[in-house]
Amino acid sequence: MNTKATILREAMERGVVMCPGAWNGLVGSAIANAGFQSCYISGAATANASGYPDIGLITLSEMCRTIKEVSGASQLPVIVDADTGYGEVECLARTVVEYERSGASGMHIEDQVFPKRCGHLDGKTLVSKSAMVEKVKTAHENKMSEEFILIARTDARGVDGMRSAIERGNVYREAGADMIFPEGLRNEEEFAEFAKECPGLLLANMTEFGKTPHVTADQFGNFGYNLVIYPVTFQRVAMGAITRCLSQLHKEGSAQVFEEQMQTRQELYDLLGYVPGEAWSFPK
């Protein structure tokens, strides 16, 4: 039984769940400390943290290590990006098992051809519906628990249009996906239309600097979406601050000028649950 997945399913029954992105255990702890009910691990953010672009270069082992860190540190249900599944259906079968063993409560796979592109870039290429259906069926058959949330992402909106995206969403749901993730929708009307035409559990991606305008979690909930991910939001916040402060350090020769922007030593210790001189225990 995947207890955290059950907890997340119950939370989604009560209303829309916001799912900020974490790329390491410390960020996962901060998300939990802020009161969120779930967090998300983005393939893009994990790749960026390793110095790679979002083109599917992160390996299954690297993602599983991140899942263990974030799940363990946050103690939250974690939804994880699985890109195109790390290969063909045999690889995908292993991915489902390894993700769940590592602590994931759910994962999404997408219908792009490898090497994939960020969902908010142009020039994407899709696999056939039948190929993606085979992947969804394989993933469904290899879930270790029924509670594990299998999410099928379609990038068809940016390639073939809304009707194709809706059609693919319904086909993937029939094949065994618990939730559908329509990527790259352009406005509120499209989100509402997709929810109406593809009923069931739905995920919305609220990323910045892409195809989707800013929409609040409550608005997504009103449209019929159950989970809203913020995949790279806080990595962008962190890197914006880091690059600005690096520039100041290079110019001034001292970090004192931006010390007030820092998390203090005590705030870090509080987040980690660490008291100097006392034995530290792993989160339970």
N, C-alpha and C positions, 0 to 999 in steps of 0.2 A: 504494500500500500504506500502511495506517495502522499504523506500527510500534508506537506506544504502545498501540493497541487490541489488537494481537497479544500484547504483553507482559502486558496486563491479563487477557486470556483465558487465557493460560498460568498466571498467578498464581492465577486462580480454579479452575483444574484441580487445583492443589496444595492448596487449602483456601480457607476463607472469607476475603474481603478487606474490611478496614475502610476506609471512605471518608469522612473528616471533611470538613465543609463549609468552603470558602474563599469570601470575597466580594471579595478583592483579591489582588494579587500577593504582598504581604508575608505574608499568612496562608498562601498557597500555599507560599511558601518555608519557613515554620515547620513546615507539615505534612510536607514532604519532609525537613527537617532532623531531625524527630522519628522518622523511619524508616518512615513509612507508604508503601504501594505505590501509592496512588491518592488523588485528592481529588474533591470534589463541589462543584458550583456550584448553589445553591438559588435558585429564582426568588424565594422569600420573603426570603431573606437579602439578595439583590441589591436587591430593592425596598425593604426596610427601610433599607439603607445609603443609599438615595436619599431616604428620608423618606416612602415610600409603604407602604400595607398590601399584603398578598399577595392581590391581586384581578386580576392580569394586566395591570398598567399598564406594566411594564417592556417596552421595545421590543426587537425583534430586534437592532437595531444596538447598543443598550446591552449586551445579553447577550453579543454577539460581542466587544465591547471587553473585557468581563470575562474571557471565555474566553481571549483572547490574553494578557492580563496573567497570569492564574493558570497557564495552560499554560506560558508562557514562563518565568515566575519559578520554578515548581516543577519543571519538566521531568518531571512525572508524567503518567500517563494521567488524563484528566479526564472525569468523567461530568457531564452538564449537564441541568438542568430546562428543558423547552421548553413547560411549561404545556399549553395546548390547541393549540399550533402556530402562534400568531400569525395565525389566520384560517382560511379554508377550505383545501381540499386544495392549491390552487395556491400558497398562502402556505407551507404545510407543506413542499412540495417544495423551495422556496427555503431554508427553515429548515435542512433536513438538509444541504444543500450548504454553506451559510454556516457552520453550526456546525463541520462537519468541516474546512473551509478555515481556520477560526479556531484549530483545534487540539484540538477535542473528540475523545475516543475513543469516546464514546457519548452518547445523549440519551434522555430519556423524554418521552412525550406521554401525556395523560390523557383520560379519557372523560367529562369534565364539560362542561356548557354554559357558554359564556362569558357574563358574567364569572364566572370560577371562584371557588371558596372554598378556604381552607386545608383539606387533606384530613382534619384532625382536628376540624373544625367540623361542626355539624349544618346541615341546610337545603340540602344540595347537590342539584343536578339533573344527570342523566346524559343524554348524547346516546344515540341508538339504537345497538344493536350494529352494525347495517349501516353507520351513519355512521362509527363508529370503525374498523370493518374497512376501509372505504375509505381512511381516514387512514393506517392501518398499512400497507396495500398501497402507497399512494403514497410513504410514507416509505421503505419497503423498496426500491422501484424506483429511488429517487433517491439511495441510498447511493453515495458515491464509491468506497468499498472494501468488500469483503465482511467485513473484520475489524471495521468500525465497528459498535458494539453498539446496536441499536435496541431500546428498552425501552418496553413498553406498560403504562401504569398504569391500574388500575381502581379507582374509588371506590365500586363497587357494594355493598361490605359495609355501609356506613353508610346506604345508600338502600334496597336490595332484599334484603340479607342475604347470607350466606355462599354459598349454592348459586348465586346469580346471579353473585357475584364469581368463583367457580370456573369457571362456564360461560363467562363473558366472558374470563377468562384463557386458557382453552383455545382459544376462537375467535380471539383475537388472536394467539396463537402460530401457529395454522394459517394466519393471514393474512400472516405473515412477521416477527413480532416475535421477536427473538433471546432476549429475557428478559422476564419478567412481574413487575410491581410491584403487589402487593395492598396498597392503602392502608387505614389505619384499622382493622387487625385488633385484637381486644380482649384476647387472652390467648395464652399459649404453645400451648394446644390448637388454636386457630384457625390459627396459623402452621403447626403440624405437619399439620393437616388440609389446608390449602391446598397445601402442598408435595407431599403424597401424591396429591392429586386433580388437580394441574396440574404434572406432572413436566417438568423442564427447568431452564434457568437462571432463578434467582429473585433478586429484590432485596427486602431488608427495610429499612424506614424506622424507625430508632431515634431518634425525636424525643421531647422532653420536654414535660410538661404537656398531653399529648393523650390519645388513646384507648388507646395501647399502653403497657403497663407496661415497666419496665426489663428487658431481656433481654440477656445477654452475647453477644458475637460467636461464641464457641464453641458456645453453645446454638443460635444461628441456624444455624451450620454443621451441627450434628447434626440439625436439622430438615430440612436440605436446601437452605439458602439460600447463595448464592455471593458476594453483595455486600451489605454493610450500610452505609447512609448515615447520617451524623450532620449533618443539614442546617443547623441554626441553633445547634447546641450551643455553639460557641466564640464566636459573635456574642453569645449570651446571657451567656456568661462575661465577655466584654470589656465589654459594656454594663452589666452588674452592677457591675463594678469602676469603670467610668467614672462612673456616676451616684453611687456612694458617695463617690468621691474628689472629685467636683465639689461635693458637699454639704460635705465637709470643707474644701475650699478656700474656699468661700463663708463658712463659719463661722470658720475660723482665719486667713484672709488669707495663707496660705503653703502651698506644696506639700511643705514639708519633712516634715510629719507623716505623709505616705504615700510618701515617696521610696523606702523599702525595698521597696515593692510594685512598683516600676517595673522594666521592662527597662532595663538600663544602656545607655549610649552604646556601650560596647564590645560588648555582647551584640548590639545592633542591627547594628553594623558587621560582626560575625562572621556574622550571619545573611545579610547582604547580600553577603558576600564582598568587603568594601570595606576597603582599607588606605589611610588618608590619605597623600597624596603620591605614590601609585602609580596607574598607569592601571587603570581598572576595566573588566572585560570582561563582556558579557552572558552569562548562564548558557547552557551548551551541553548 
